[in-house]
Amino acid sequence: MTRLAALLLCLALAAPAAADPLAAGYAPPTAPPPPNPTGLLLRLLLLTAGTLALCGGILWLARRAARVRTADADGGGRMKHLGSLTLDRRSTVHVISVDGQQVSVTVDATGLRSMVVLSEAFPDALDRELAAEAPPAA
């Protein structure tokens, strides 16, 4: 009960000050001046141009880093890309050489489809077959 009485006493004492804020020496702040539209537009254009320049710089650096990395990515001489053939919009056959052995790799939109180790080179196989079919010289 004493808490209720203390609360009522505080409210009774604070009521006259809350009813008239000017009597307590309160003065509302003055309104700020309106914003300058020219300054706002200039700041908008400069920040937009700066953001676009930053994005362009990041793209340029990313392309440059990717180009340098692909030029040096030959596996230390153990793996070399010999050629590729595009079959359609999504399928490609690549021929690579790994430690002197040729490998055919098929890739489509879902990723790596097959990898086949090729036997010997075609001209070597053709020469061997032609030599085997030739009649012995008399």
Chimera marker file (.cmm) of the C-alpha trace (Angstrom):
<marker_set name="trace">
<marker id="1" x="0.000" y="0.000" z="0.000" r="1" g="1" b="0" radius="0.5"/>
<marker id="2" x="2.921" y="2.316" z="0.676" r="1" g="1" b="0" radius="0.5"/>
<marker id="3" x="4.211" y="1.864" z="-2.850" r="1" g="1" b="0" radius="0.5"/>
<marker id="4" x="0.888" y="2.945" z="-4.262" r="1" g="1" b="0" radius="0.5"/>
<marker id="5" x="0.891" y="6.014" z="-2.069" r="1" g="1" b="0" radius="0.5"/>
<marker id="6" x="4.449" y="6.885" z="-3.135" r="1" g="1" b="0" radius="0.5"/>
<marker id="7" x="3.511" y="6.521" z="-6.803" r="1" g="1" b="0" radius="0.5"/>
<marker id="8" x="0.462" y="8.762" z="-6.396" r="1" g="1" b="0" radius="0.5"/>
<marker id="9" x="2.570" y="11.382" z="-4.592" r="1" g="1" b="0" radius="0.5"/>
<marker id="10" x="5.176" y="11.386" z="-7.431" r="1" g="1" b="0" radius="0.5"/>
<marker id="11" x="2.459" y="11.734" z="-10.052" r="1" g="1" b="0" radius="0.5"/>
<marker id="12" x="0.825" y="14.592" z="-8.147" r="1" g="1" b="0" radius="0.5"/>
<marker id="13" x="4.128" y="16.457" z="-7.913" r="1" g="1" b="0" radius="0.5"/>
<marker id="14" x="5.065" y="15.872" z="-11.590" r="1" g="1" b="0" radius="0.5"/>
<marker id="15" x="1.644" y="16.783" z="-13.017" r="1" g="1" b="0" radius="0.5"/>
<marker id="16" x="2.084" y="20.583" z="-12.961" r="1" g="1" b="0" radius="0.5"/>
<marker id="17" x="5.480" y="20.400" z="-14.766" r="1" g="1" b="0" radius="0.5"/>
<marker id="18" x="4.164" y="18.002" z="-17.408" r="1" g="1" b="0" radius="0.5"/>
<marker id="19" x="1.049" y="20.076" z="-18.036" r="1" g="1" b="0" radius="0.5"/>
<marker id="20" x="2.954" y="23.241" z="-19.052" r="1" g="1" b="0" radius="0.5"/>
<marker id="21" x="6.417" y="22.540" z="-20.523" r="1" g="1" b="0" radius="0.5"/>
<marker id="22" x="7.065" y="26.237" z="-21.186" r="1" g="1" b="0" radius="0.5"/>
<marker id="23" x="6.640" y="26.999" z="-17.487" r="1" g="1" b="0" radius="0.5"/>
<marker id="24" x="9.526" y="24.645" z="-16.705" r="1" g="1" b="0" radius="0.5"/>
<marker id="25" x="11.855" y="26.549" z="-19.079" r="1" g="1" b="0" radius="0.5"/>
<marker id="26" x="11.513" y="24.228" z="-22.053" r="1" g="1" b="0" radius="0.5"/>
<marker id="27" x="11.868" y="25.762" z="-25.527" r="1" g="1" b="0" radius="0.5"/>
<marker id="28" x="11.275" y="23.576" z="-28.608" r="1" g="1" b="0" radius="0.5"/>
<marker id="29" x="14.159" y="23.455" z="-31.067" r="1" g="1" b="0" radius="0.5"/>
<marker id="30" x="14.021" y="25.426" z="-34.278" r="1" g="1" b="0" radius="0.5"/>
<marker id="31" x="13.372" y="23.593" z="-37.523" r="1" g="1" b="0" radius="0.5"/>
<marker id="32" x="16.491" y="22.830" z="-39.595" r="1" g="1" b="0" radius="0.5"/>
<marker id="33" x="16.866" y="24.499" z="-42.979" r="1" g="1" b="0" radius="0.5"/>
<marker id="34" x="15.535" y="22.535" z="-45.964" r="1" g="1" b="0" radius="0.5"/>
<marker id="35" x="18.085" y="20.403" z="-47.878" r="1" g="1" b="0" radius="0.5"/>
<marker id="36" x="19.780" y="21.817" z="-50.958" r="1" g="1" b="0" radius="0.5"/>
<marker id="37" x="18.507" y="19.821" z="-53.996" r="1" g="1" b="0" radius="0.5"/>
<marker id="38" x="21.595" y="20.652" z="-56.084" r="1" g="1" b="0" radius="0.5"/>
<marker id="39" x="23.893" y="19.262" z="-53.396" r="1" g="1" b="0" radius="0.5"/>
<marker id="40" x="21.782" y="16.137" z="-53.050" r="1" g="1" b="0" radius="0.5"/>
<marker id="41" x="21.823" y="15.455" z="-56.802" r="1" g="1" b="0" radius="0.5"/>
<marker id="42" x="25.544" y="16.148" z="-57.056" r="1" g="1" b="0" radius="0.5"/>
<marker id="43" x="26.269" y="13.770" z="-54.190" r="1" g="1" b="0" radius="0.5"/>
<marker id="44" x="23.996" y="11.113" z="-55.762" r="1" g="1" b="0" radius="0.5"/>
<marker id="45" x="25.742" y="11.366" z="-59.142" r="1" g="1" b="0" radius="0.5"/>
<marker id="46" x="29.249" y="11.310" z="-57.658" r="1" g="1" b="0" radius="0.5"/>
<marker id="47" x="28.538" y="8.306" z="-55.440" r="1" g="1" b="0" radius="0.5"/>
<marker id="48" x="26.900" y="6.447" z="-58.335" r="1" g="1" b="0" radius="0.5"/>
<marker id="49" x="29.870" y="7.142" z="-60.616" r="1" g="1" b="0" radius="0.5"/>
<marker id="50" x="32.290" y="6.089" z="-57.862" r="1" g="1" b="0" radius="0.5"/>
<marker id="51" x="30.392" y="2.840" z="-57.281" r="1" g="1" b="0" radius="0.5"/>
<marker id="52" x="30.351" y="2.027" z="-61.002" r="1" g="1" b="0" radius="0.5"/>
<marker id="53" x="34.080" y="2.795" z="-61.273" r="1" g="1" b="0" radius="0.5"/>
<marker id="54" x="34.784" y="0.514" z="-58.309" r="1" g="1" b="0" radius="0.5"/>
<marker id="55" x="32.751" y="-2.318" z="-59.892" r="1" g="1" b="0" radius="0.5"/>
<marker id="56" x="34.539" y="-1.850" z="-63.219" r="1" g="1" b="0" radius="0.5"/>
<marker id="57" x="37.929" y="-1.950" z="-61.493" r="1" g="1" b="0" radius="0.5"/>
<marker id="58" x="37.045" y="-5.158" z="-59.656" r="1" g="1" b="0" radius="0.5"/>
<marker id="59" x="35.872" y="-6.785" z="-62.911" r="1" g="1" b="0" radius="0.5"/>
<marker id="60" x="39.056" y="-5.729" z="-64.694" r="1" g="1" b="0" radius="0.5"/>
<marker id="61" x="41.228" y="-7.138" z="-61.891" r="1" g="1" b="0" radius="0.5"/>
<marker id="62" x="39.243" y="-10.393" z="-61.821" r="1" g="1" b="0" radius="0.5"/>
<marker id="63" x="39.598" y="-10.904" z="-65.578" r="1" g="1" b="0" radius="0.5"/>
<marker id="64" x="43.278" y="-10.092" z="-65.453" r="1" g="1" b="0" radius="0.5"/>
<marker id="65" x="43.873" y="-12.525" z="-62.575" r="1" g="1" b="0" radius="0.5"/>
<marker id="66" x="41.944" y="-15.280" z="-64.371" r="1" g="1" b="0" radius="0.5"/>
<marker id="67" x="43.888" y="-14.726" z="-67.604" r="1" g="1" b="0" radius="0.5"/>
<marker id="68" x="47.255" y="-14.979" z="-65.855" r="1" g="1" b="0" radius="0.5"/>
<marker id="69" x="46.193" y="-18.097" z="-63.973" r="1" g="1" b="0" radius="0.5"/>
<marker id="70" x="44.986" y="-19.920" z="-67.113" r="1" g="1" b="0" radius="0.5"/>
<marker id="71" x="48.164" y="-19.056" z="-69.016" r="1" g="1" b="0" radius="0.5"/>
<marker id="72" x="50.311" y="-20.709" z="-66.346" r="1" g="1" b="0" radius="0.5"/>
<marker id="73" x="47.964" y="-23.624" z="-65.624" r="1" g="1" b="0" radius="0.5"/>
<marker id="74" x="49.617" y="-26.292" z="-67.770" r="1" g="1" b="0" radius="0.5"/>
<marker id="75" x="50.317" y="-28.631" z="-64.861" r="1" g="1" b="0" radius="0.5"/>
<marker id="76" x="54.028" y="-27.940" z="-64.861" r="1" g="1" b="0" radius="0.5"/>
<marker id="77" x="54.373" y="-29.398" z="-68.341" r="1" g="1" b="0" radius="0.5"/>
<marker id="78" x="52.721" y="-32.688" z="-67.410" r="1" g="1" b="0" radius="0.5"/>
<marker id="79" x="49.245" y="-31.786" z="-68.734" r="1" g="1" b="0" radius="0.5"/>
<marker id="80" x="48.557" y="-29.864" z="-71.932" r="1" g="1" b="0" radius="0.5"/>
<marker id="81" x="45.324" y="-29.014" z="-73.730" r="1" g="1" b="0" radius="0.5"/>
<marker id="82" x="45.704" y="-30.205" z="-77.319" r="1" g="1" b="0" radius="0.5"/>
<marker id="83" x="42.339" y="-29.134" z="-78.723" r="1" g="1" b="0" radius="0.5"/>
<marker id="84" x="38.597" y="-29.094" z="-78.374" r="1" g="1" b="0" radius="0.5"/>
<marker id="85" x="35.547" y="-29.637" z="-80.561" r="1" g="1" b="0" radius="0.5"/>
<marker id="86" x="32.151" y="-28.100" z="-79.771" r="1" g="1" b="0" radius="0.5"/>
<marker id="87" x="29.407" y="-30.604" z="-80.609" r="1" g="1" b="0" radius="0.5"/>
<marker id="88" x="26.435" y="-28.360" z="-79.821" r="1" g="1" b="0" radius="0.5"/>
<marker id="89" x="25.632" y="-25.458" z="-77.518" r="1" g="1" b="0" radius="0.5"/>
<marker id="90" x="26.221" y="-27.527" z="-74.397" r="1" g="1" b="0" radius="0.5"/>
<marker id="91" x="28.573" y="-30.370" z="-75.324" r="1" g="1" b="0" radius="0.5"/>
<marker id="92" x="32.300" y="-30.232" z="-75.975" r="1" g="1" b="0" radius="0.5"/>
<marker id="93" x="35.017" y="-32.841" z="-76.493" r="1" g="1" b="0" radius="0.5"/>
<marker id="94" x="38.508" y="-31.908" z="-75.281" r="1" g="1" b="0" radius="0.5"/>
<marker id="95" x="41.724" y="-33.775" z="-76.051" r="1" g="1" b="0" radius="0.5"/>
<marker id="96" x="44.450" y="-33.379" z="-73.466" r="1" g="1" b="0" radius="0.5"/>
<marker id="97" x="47.884" y="-34.896" z="-73.092" r="1" g="1" b="0" radius="0.5"/>
<marker id="98" x="48.887" y="-36.198" z="-69.661" r="1" g="1" b="0" radius="0.5"/>
<marker id="99" x="52.443" y="-37.474" z="-69.305" r="1" g="1" b="0" radius="0.5"/>
<marker id="100" x="52.538" y="-38.271" z="-73.026" r="1" g="1" b="0" radius="0.5"/>
<marker id="101" x="49.233" y="-40.173" z="-72.953" r="1" g="1" b="0" radius="0.5"/>
<marker id="102" x="46.261" y="-38.653" z="-74.803" r="1" g="1" b="0" radius="0.5"/>
<marker id="103" x="42.911" y="-38.439" z="-73.001" r="1" g="1" b="0" radius="0.5"/>
<marker id="104" x="39.519" y="-37.524" z="-74.472" r="1" g="1" b="0" radius="0.5"/>
<marker id="105" x="37.228" y="-35.632" z="-72.072" r="1" g="1" b="0" radius="0.5"/>
<marker id="106" x="33.545" y="-35.016" z="-72.822" r="1" g="1" b="0" radius="0.5"/>
<marker id="107" x="31.843" y="-32.104" z="-71.043" r="1" g="1" b="0" radius="0.5"/>
<marker id="108" x="28.247" y="-30.876" z="-71.188" r="1" g="1" b="0" radius="0.5"/>
<marker id="109" x="26.087" y="-28.432" z="-69.220" r="1" g="1" b="0" radius="0.5"/>
<marker id="110" x="25.960" y="-30.746" z="-66.185" r="1" g="1" b="0" radius="0.5"/>
<marker id="111" x="29.743" y="-31.175" z="-66.031" r="1" g="1" b="0" radius="0.5"/>
<marker id="112" x="32.174" y="-33.954" z="-66.879" r="1" g="1" b="0" radius="0.5"/>
<marker id="113" x="30.431" y="-36.758" z="-68.757" r="1" g="1" b="0" radius="0.5"/>
<marker id="114" x="33.225" y="-39.147" z="-69.744" r="1" g="1" b="0" radius="0.5"/>
<marker id="115" x="36.981" y="-39.508" z="-69.800" r="1" g="1" b="0" radius="0.5"/>
<marker id="116" x="38.591" y="-42.002" z="-72.171" r="1" g="1" b="0" radius="0.5"/>
<marker id="117" x="42.289" y="-42.789" z="-72.440" r="1" g="1" b="0" radius="0.5"/>
<marker id="118" x="43.098" y="-42.939" z="-76.141" r="1" g="1" b="0" radius="0.5"/>
<marker id="119" x="45.395" y="-45.609" z="-77.459" r="1" g="1" b="0" radius="0.5"/>
<marker id="120" x="48.154" y="-44.534" z="-79.783" r="1" g="1" b="0" radius="0.5"/>
<marker id="121" x="48.009" y="-41.721" z="-82.311" r="1" g="1" b="0" radius="0.5"/>
<marker id="122" x="46.121" y="-42.479" z="-85.549" r="1" g="1" b="0" radius="0.5"/>
<marker id="123" x="49.040" y="-41.943" z="-87.977" r="1" g="1" b="0" radius="0.5"/>
<marker id="124" x="51.181" y="-44.383" z="-85.975" r="1" g="1" b="0" radius="0.5"/>
<marker id="125" x="48.397" y="-46.999" z="-85.937" r="1" g="1" b="0" radius="0.5"/>
<marker id="126" x="47.773" y="-46.543" z="-89.665" r="1" g="1" b="0" radius="0.5"/>
<marker id="127" x="51.466" y="-46.962" z="-90.510" r="1" g="1" b="0" radius="0.5"/>
<marker id="128" x="51.636" y="-50.105" z="-88.393" r="1" g="1" b="0" radius="0.5"/>
<marker id="129" x="48.541" y="-51.612" z="-90.071" r="1" g="1" b="0" radius="0.5"/>
<marker id="130" x="49.736" y="-50.746" z="-93.569" r="1" g="1" b="0" radius="0.5"/>
<marker id="131" x="53.119" y="-52.307" z="-92.853" r="1" g="1" b="0" radius="0.5"/>
<marker id="132" x="51.417" y="-55.483" z="-91.621" r="1" g="1" b="0" radius="0.5"/>
<marker id="133" x="49.232" y="-55.774" z="-94.745" r="1" g="1" b="0" radius="0.5"/>
<marker id="134" x="51.994" y="-55.080" z="-97.244" r="1" g="1" b="0" radius="0.5"/>
<marker id="135" x="53.320" y="-58.197" z="-98.994" r="1" g="1" b="0" radius="0.5"/>
<marker id="136" x="56.903" y="-59.037" z="-98.195" r="1" g="1" b="0" radius="0.5"/>
<marker id="137" x="59.400" y="-57.776" z="-100.743" r="1" g="1" b="0" radius="0.5"/>
<marker id="138" x="60.860" y="-60.552" z="-102.834" r="1" g="1" b="0" radius="0.5"/>
<link id1="1" id2="2" r="1" g="1" b="0" radius="0.2"/>
<link id1="2" id2="3" r="1" g="1" b="0" radius="0.2"/>
<link id1="3" id2="4" r="1" g="1" b="0" radius="0.2"/>
<link id1="4" id2="5" r="1" g="1" b="0" radius="0.2"/>
<link id1="5" id2="6" r="1" g="1" b="0" radius="0.2"/>
<link id1="6" id2="7" r="1" g="1" b="0" radius="0.2"/>
<link id1="7" id2="8" r="1" g="1" b="0" radius="0.2"/>
<link id1="8" id2="9" r="1" g="1" b="0" radius="0.2"/>
<link id1="9" id2="10" r="1" g="1" b="0" radius="0.2"/>
<link id1="10" id2="11" r="1" g="1" b="0" radius="0.2"/>
<link id1="11" id2="12" r="1" g="1" b="0" radius="0.2"/>
<link id1="12" id2="13" r="1" g="1" b="0" radius="0.2"/>
<link id1="13" id2="14" r="1" g="1" b="0" radius="0.2"/>
<link id1="14" id2="15" r="1" g="1" b="0" radius="0.2"/>
<link id1="15" id2="16" r="1" g="1" b="0" radius="0.2"/>
<link id1="16" id2="17" r="1" g="1" b="0" radius="0.2"/>
<link id1="17" id2="18" r="1" g="1" b="0" radius="0.2"/>
<link id1="18" id2="19" r="1" g="1" b="0" radius="0.2"/>
<link id1="19" id2="20" r="1" g="1" b="0" radius="0.2"/>
<link id1="20" id2="21" r="1" g="1" b="0" radius="0.2"/>
<link id1="21" id2="22" r="1" g="1" b="0" radius="0.2"/>
<link id1="22" id2="23" r="1" g="1" b="0" radius="0.2"/>
<link id1="23" id2="24" r="1" g="1" b="0" radius="0.2"/>
<link id1="24" id2="25" r="1" g="1" b="0" radius="0.2"/>
<link id1="25" id2="26" r="1" g="1" b="0" radius="0.2"/>
<link id1="26" id2="27" r="1" g="1" b="0" radius="0.2"/>
<link id1="27" id2="28" r="1" g="1" b="0" radius="0.2"/>
<link id1="28" id2="29" r="1" g="1" b="0" radius="0.2"/>
<link id1="29" id2="30" r="1" g="1" b="0" radius="0.2"/>
<link id1="30" id2="31" r="1" g="1" b="0" radius="0.2"/>
<link id1="31" id2="32" r="1" g="1" b="0" radius="0.2"/>
<link id1="32" id2="33" r="1" g="1" b="0" radius="0.2"/>
<link id1="33" id2="34" r="1" g="1" b="0" radius="0.2"/>
<link id1="34" id2="35" r="1" g="1" b="0" radius="0.2"/>
<link id1="35" id2="36" r="1" g="1" b="0" radius="0.2"/>
<link id1="36" id2="37" r="1" g="1" b="0" radius="0.2"/>
<link id1="37" id2="38" r="1" g="1" b="0" radius="0.2"/>
<link id1="38" id2="39" r="1" g="1" b="0" radius="0.2"/>
<link id1="39" id2="40" r="1" g="1" b="0" radius="0.2"/>
<link id1="40" id2="41" r="1" g="1" b="0" radius="0.2"/>
<link id1="41" id2="42" r="1" g="1" b="0" radius="0.2"/>
<link id1="42" id2="43" r="1" g="1" b="0" radius="0.2"/>
<link id1="43" id2="44" r="1" g="1" b="0" radius="0.2"/>
<link id1="44" id2="45" r="1" g="1" b="0" radius="0.2"/>
<link id1="45" id2="46" r="1" g="1" b="0" radius="0.2"/>
<link id1="46" id2="47" r="1" g="1" b="0" radius="0.2"/>
<link id1="47" id2="48" r="1" g="1" b="0" radius="0.2"/>
<link id1="48" id2="49" r="1" g="1" b="0" radius="0.2"/>
<link id1="49" id2="50" r="1" g="1" b="0" radius="0.2"/>
<link id1="50" id2="51" r="1" g="1" b="0" radius="0.2"/>
<link id1="51" id2="52" r="1" g="1" b="0" radius="0.2"/>
<link id1="52" id2="53" r="1" g="1" b="0" radius="0.2"/>
<link id1="53" id2="54" r="1" g="1" b="0" radius="0.2"/>
<link id1="54" id2="55" r="1" g="1" b="0" radius="0.2"/>
<link id1="55" id2="56" r="1" g="1" b="0" radius="0.2"/>
<link id1="56" id2="57" r="1" g="1" b="0" radius="0.2"/>
<link id1="57" id2="58" r="1" g="1" b="0" radius="0.2"/>
<link id1="58" id2="59" r="1" g="1" b="0" radius="0.2"/>
<link id1="59" id2="60" r="1" g="1" b="0" radius="0.2"/>
<link id1="60" id2="61" r="1" g="1" b="0" radius="0.2"/>
<link id1="61" id2="62" r="1" g="1" b="0" radius="0.2"/>
<link id1="62" id2="63" r="1" g="1" b="0" radius="0.2"/>
<link id1="63" id2="64" r="1" g="1" b="0" radius="0.2"/>
<link id1="64" id2="65" r="1" g="1" b="0" radius="0.2"/>
<link id1="65" id2="66" r="1" g="1" b="0" radius="0.2"/>
<link id1="66" id2="67" r="1" g="1" b="0" radius="0.2"/>
<link id1="67" id2="68" r="1" g="1" b="0" radius="0.2"/>
<link id1="68" id2="69" r="1" g="1" b="0" radius="0.2"/>
<link id1="69" id2="70" r="1" g="1" b="0" radius="0.2"/>
<link id1="70" id2="71" r="1" g="1" b="0" radius="0.2"/>
<link id1="71" id2="72" r="1" g="1" b="0" radius="0.2"/>
<link id1="72" id2="73" r="1" g="1" b="0" radius="0.2"/>
<link id1="73" id2="74" r="1" g="1" b="0" radius="0.2"/>
<link id1="74" id2="75" r="1" g="1" b="0" radius="0.2"/>
<link id1="75" id2="76" r="1" g="1" b="0" radius="0.2"/>
<link id1="76" id2="77" r="1" g="1" b="0" radius="0.2"/>
<link id1="77" id2="78" r="1" g="1" b="0" radius="0.2"/>
<link id1="78" id2="79" r="1" g="1" b="0" radius="0.2"/>
<link id1="79" id2="80" r="1" g="1" b="0" radius="0.2"/>
<link id1="80" id2="81" r="1" g="1" b="0" radius="0.2"/>
<link id1="81" id2="82" r="1" g="1" b="0" radius="0.2"/>
<link id1="82" id2="83" r="1" g="1" b="0" radius="0.2"/>
<link id1="83" id2="84" r="1" g="1" b="0" radius="0.2"/>
<link id1="84" id2="85" r="1" g="1" b="0" radius="0.2"/>
<link id1="85" id2="86" r="1" g="1" b="0" radius="0.2"/>
<link id1="86" id2="87" r="1" g="1" b="0" radius="0.2"/>
<link id1="87" id2="88" r="1" g="1" b="0" radius="0.2"/>
<link id1="88" id2="89" r="1" g="1" b="0" radius="0.2"/>
<link id1="89" id2="90" r="1" g="1" b="0" radius="0.2"/>
<link id1="90" id2="91" r="1" g="1" b="0" radius="0.2"/>
<link id1="91" id2="92" r="1" g="1" b="0" radius="0.2"/>
<link id1="92" id2="93" r="1" g="1" b="0" radius="0.2"/>
<link id1="93" id2="94" r="1" g="1" b="0" radius="0.2"/>
<link id1="94" id2="95" r="1" g="1" b="0" radius="0.2"/>
<link id1="95" id2="96" r="1" g="1" b="0" radius="0.2"/>
<link id1="96" id2="97" r="1" g="1" b="0" radius="0.2"/>
<link id1="97" id2="98" r="1" g="1" b="0" radius="0.2"/>
<link id1="98" id2="99" r="1" g="1" b="0" radius="0.2"/>
<link id1="99" id2="100" r="1" g="1" b="0" radius="0.2"/>
<link id1="100" id2="101" r="1" g="1" b="0" radius="0.2"/>
<link id1="101" id2="102" r="1" g="1" b="0" radius="0.2"/>
<link id1="102" id2="103" r="1" g="1" b="0" radius="0.2"/>
<link id1="103" id2="104" r="1" g="1" b="0" radius="0.2"/>
<link id1="104" id2="105" r="1" g="1" b="0" radius="0.2"/>
<link id1="105" id2="106" r="1" g="1" b="0" radius="0.2"/>
<link id1="106" id2="107" r="1" g="1" b="0" radius="0.2"/>
<link id1="107" id2="108" r="1" g="1" b="0" radius="0.2"/>
<link id1="108" id2="109" r="1" g="1" b="0" radius="0.2"/>
<link id1="109" id2="110" r="1" g="1" b="0" radius="0.2"/>
<link id1="110" id2="111" r="1" g="1" b="0" radius="0.2"/>
<link id1="111" id2="112" r="1" g="1" b="0" radius="0.2"/>
<link id1="112" id2="113" r="1" g="1" b="0" radius="0.2"/>
<link id1="113" id2="114" r="1" g="1" b="0" radius="0.2"/>
<link id1="114" id2="115" r="1" g="1" b="0" radius="0.2"/>
<link id1="115" id2="116" r="1" g="1" b="0" radius="0.2"/>
<link id1="116" id2="117" r="1" g="1" b="0" radius="0.2"/>
<link id1="117" id2="118" r="1" g="1" b="0" radius="0.2"/>
<link id1="118" id2="119" r="1" g="1" b="0" radius="0.2"/>
<link id1="119" id2="120" r="1" g="1" b="0" radius="0.2"/>
<link id1="120" id2="121" r="1" g="1" b="0" radius="0.2"/>
<link id1="121" id2="122" r="1" g="1" b="0" radius="0.2"/>
<link id1="122" id2="123" r="1" g="1" b="0" radius="0.2"/>
<link id1="123" id2="124" r="1" g="1" b="0" radius="0.2"/>
<link id1="124" id2="125" r="1" g="1" b="0" radius="0.2"/>
<link id1="125" id2="126" r="1" g="1" b="0" radius="0.2"/>
<link id1="126" id2="127" r="1" g="1" b="0" radius="0.2"/>
<link id1="127" id2="128" r="1" g="1" b="0" radius="0.2"/>
<link id1="128" id2="129" r="1" g="1" b="0" radius="0.2"/>
<link id1="129" id2="130" r="1" g="1" b="0" radius="0.2"/>
<link id1="130" id2="131" r="1" g="1" b="0" radius="0.2"/>
<link id1="131" id2="132" r="1" g="1" b="0" radius="0.2"/>
<link id1="132" id2="133" r="1" g="1" b="0" radius="0.2"/>
<link id1="133" id2="134" r="1" g="1" b="0" radius="0.2"/>
<link id1="134" id2="135" r="1" g="1" b="0" radius="0.2"/>
<link id1="135" id2="136" r="1" g="1" b="0" radius="0.2"/>
<link id1="136" id2="137" r="1" g="1" b="0" radius="0.2"/>
<link id1="137" id2="138" r="1" g="1" b="0" radius="0.2"/>
</marker_set>
